[in-house]
Amino acid sequence: MPSMVGKWVQALPGNANAHNVRSQLDWFISTQTPMAIPLYDAVAGQGTNGYYRVGQLCAFVLQDYDLTGQDKSITASSSSG
């Protein structure tokens, strides 16, 4: 995958609890495959007109998640991979 660091990416709000998202997260949990998350260092706009600039990528192993209600959360451990 080409590096996303330094690039602006568009926000996609509203799809966090979709069935296909949960299925993919469940796969990462069951296989303990490290996944990368972009950490942003700048924000422009908001909602569907929002953009984030990727400052760096962080690898972690997903252990659990809760995408329901107002207080969404993930539990993960750091990964050296």
C-alpha positions in Angstrom: 0.0 0.0 0.0 1.4 3.4 -0.9 2.1 5.6 2.0 -0.8 7.8 3.1 1.5 9.9 5.4 1.2 13.6 4.5 -1.9 13.1 2.4 -5.4 14.6 3.0 -8.2 12.0 3.1 -12.0 12.8 3.1 -14.1 12.0 6.1 -16.9 9.4 5.6 -19.2 9.9 8.6 -22.1 7.7 9.5 -21.1 4.2 8.5 -19.2 3.0 11.6 -21.8 0.4 12.7 -22.7 -1.0 9.2 -22.8 -4.8 8.9 -19.8 -4.9 6.6 -17.7 -2.8 9.0 -18.6 -5.1 11.9 -17.8 -8.2 9.8 -14.4 -6.9 8.9 -13.6 -6.0 12.5 -14.7 -9.4 13.6 -12.3 -11.0 11.1 -9.4 -8.9 12.5 -10.3 -10.0 16.0 -10.6 -13.7 15.1 -7.3 -13.8 13.1 -5.4 -11.4 15.4 -4.0 -9.8 12.2 -2.3 -6.5 12.8 -4.1 -3.6 11.3 -3.0 0.0 10.5 -4.9 3.1 11.6 -4.0 6.5 10.3 -3.3 9.1 13.0 -4.1 12.6 11.8 -2.3 15.8 12.5 -4.6 18.3 10.9 -8.3 18.7 10.2 -10.2 20.9 7.7 -14.0 21.2 7.3 -16.5 19.0 9.0 -19.0 16.2 8.3 -19.0 15.1 4.7 -16.9 18.1 3.8 -14.3 17.2 6.3 -10.7 16.2 5.6 -7.9 14.8 7.7 -4.2 14.9 7.0 -2.4 11.7 7.9 0.5 12.4 10.2 1.6 8.7 10.6 0.3 5.2 10.6 0.1 3.1 13.8 -0.1 -0.8 13.8 -2.2 -2.5 16.4 -4.1 -5.8 17.1 -7.8 -5.3 17.6 -9.2 -7.2 20.6 -12.8 -5.8 21.0 -15.1 -3.0 19.9 -18.4 -1.4 20.7 -20.0 0.7 18.0 -23.3 1.2 19.6 -24.7 4.3 21.4 -22.9 7.5 22.0 -19.7 6.1 23.7 -18.2 4.0 20.9 -14.9 2.3 21.8 -12.2 -0.1 20.6 -9.8 -2.2 22.7 -6.4 -3.0 21.1 -2.8 -3.8 21.8 0.2 -2.4 20.2 1.9 -4.3 17.4 5.5 -4.2 16.2 4.4 -5.6 12.8 
